[in-house]
Amino acid sequence: MRVTKRTNIAIRVLMHCAANTGRLVTKAEIAKCCNASENHLAQVINQLAQLGFLSTHRGRNGGLELARPADQIQIGEVFRTLESPVPLAECFADADNTCPLTEACRLRLALTEAANAFYASLDPITLDALVCDNAPLIDILVPGKACSIPRRPSDLAAVAQV
């Protein structure tokens, strides 16, 4: 399974916001730090806001922040929401499916089960588990800042299993 560029950027945006809890961050700041184009970021930020992961604020002092605490954002939910519209294989597409085996193919069922297992393996991992106690990441996203989100032992165990 290959993760789309949109989901990859979305996770970077969410991690950047989680590392900068307590202040609004800007699209330009994220673009520079996360090596992404502002145009592509704008689309991803808009989608994340519509899905309830981000809260955006317009105006001179505007920016964005997490819409809910990082420990309440499951990575599996983010991936499932952003990746599910993308067909895993041609036979999953409503349009442009020319495969004559679709109705009888058992691979389709196996791929569906594999995708569900992939998302399920990400469900116990929260955004704060990716960011907190991750000094190398914090050094990249916010040099000189320590994570202020309290850790739960279950979060660390979930990340260690991945």
N, C-alpha and C positions, 0 to 999 in steps of 0.2 A: 504494500500500500504506500502510496506517495501522498504526502501532505501538500495541499495547494499553497501557493505563494500568499494568497489572501489569509489563510489560517496562520501561517508562519508569522506574517506581519502582525496579525491580530494578537497573537501571544506576546510578541515583543512589546506592543503598545500596552497591553494589560500589565506585563511585568514592569514596564517603565512607570506606569501609574502607581502600582503597588509599592515600588521602591521610593516613590515620592509622595507618600501619604501625607495629607495635611496641607498640600498646596496644589494649585492648578498648574498643569504642565501644558506646553504649547506644541502644536503640530510641528513647528520648525525645530524645536528642541528634540522631539522624538526622532524626527527625520535624520538629524545630525548624529545622534547617539546610536540609533539602531540601523543606520545605513539603508534608509528607504526613501523613495521619492515622496515629496509632499503630496503630489497628485494622487498617488496610490493610497497613501496614508489617509487622505481625506475621505476616500470611498470606504475604507476599512473602519475608520472612526465613526462615520455616519451609520454604518451597519451595526457596529457594536453598541452605539447609543440607542438605535431602534430596538435592539434585542435586550436592552436593559443592563448591559455590562458597564457602560460608561454614562457619565453625566457631562454634558457639554454646556459651556457658558460663553455667550457672545459678548462682544464689546472689547474695549481697549484693554481691560484687565481680565479678559476671558481666557479660556483654556478648557482643559478636560481633567476629569478625575474618575475614579471608580464609582459606580453607582451604588455599590454595596461593598461591605468589607471583603478583603481579599480571602479571608478564610471561609467565605460563603460562595466563592466562585470556583466551581469544579471544572477542571481542565477537560474532562470528558464531555461535559455539557457544551463547552465552547467548541471543541472539535466536532461533536455531533451536529451542532447547530450550523456551523459553517461548512462542514464537509458533506453533509447528507444530500444537498441539492446536486452535487457533482457525481455523475454516474461512475461507479467503480469500474465497470467494463461496458462495452458497447451494448450488451444485452440488457443493461439496467436503464438505458436511455429510452425515454418515451418516443422521441423522434430519432431519426437516423439509425435505427437498429435494423441492420440488414442480415443479422445472423439467423440462418434457418433452423438452428438447433435450440433456440431459446425455450420453447415449450417443453422440451424433453431433457434439457441439459442439467445434470446434477452439479456441475461446477458452479452454476449460479447460486444454488443453495449453500454450497460450501463457502463461497465468497461472502455471502450474506452473513453466515455464521462467523466467519473470520473478522469481518468488519465490526460486527456487534461485540465480539470478544476484545477487539482493539479498543473500542470506545469504553467498554466496561473496565478495562485495565486502567484507564485514565480517570474514571469516575471518583475513586477515593483520593485522588491528588488534587489539592486545592492550590489556588494561585499563591497564597502565602507560603505554602510548602516549597514552591519553586524559588521564591525570592528571599524569605527570611533565613537567617543563618547561612547565607550564601555570599560570603565576603567578596569573592572574585566578581560576582555579578553586580553587587552593590558598588564596587569600585568602578565598574564600567558605567553603570547607570547614574550613580550619585556619589562621586568620590568624597570620602570623609564622613559618610553617614552610616550609622548602624541601624539595623531594623528595629522598629518599635512595636511590631506586632508580636504578642505573646505566642509562644510555640506550644503545640500539643504533641505529646509523644507519638500519637497515631499518625500525624502528618509526616513526621520524619520516617516512620516505618514504611508508609506508603511510597514515599519517594525512593527510599533505599531499595524497594522491590523492583522498581522500574529499570 
